[in-house]
Amino acid sequence: MTFLLLGATGATGALFVERATAAGHEVLAFVRDASKITPAERLTPRKEIDP
């Protein structure tokens, strides 16, 4: 399953990313500053939406 996550750099979002990716799910995270998110397998940080 793929999850769309807003707020992945906060405490709750980071925990969600950790648990979802550990369970084998894909996470698409929209963030303002991609440098604040810890890289992880199955995690795709995005700054903007492609038209």
N, C-alpha and C positions, 0 to 999 in steps of 0.2 A: 504494500500500500504506500502511496506517496502522500505526504502531508505538506501543506502550505503553512508556514509559520511566520507570523509577524512578531517582532520583539525577541528575536533569538539571542540577543546579547545580554538580556536581563537574566536574573537568577532563575526564574521559572522557565524561561525559554531555553536556557542552557541545559537545565535538567531534562527538559522535554527532548531536546536534540540528543543528549546522551542516551536516554532510555529508548527512544524510538530507533536510533541507528543501531544500538546494541541488540534490539529485537529484530533487526533485519529490514526495517522500513527505510524508504527514501525520504529525505526532508529537503524541501525547497524553502530557504529562509530569505526573506526580504529584510535587508538591513541598511541603515544609513551609512555605516562605516564598516566595511568588510574586514578591516584589520582587527576589529574588536572580537571577532568570532573565532573560536578555536577550530582549526581544520579537522575534519573527520571524514572517514569513509562513508559514503552514502549521503553526504551533506553538500548541497549546492547553494552557496551564498549568492544572492543577487542584489544589486543596488537599484536597478530599475527594470521596468517591464518592457520587453521588446514589443513594438507595435505589430 
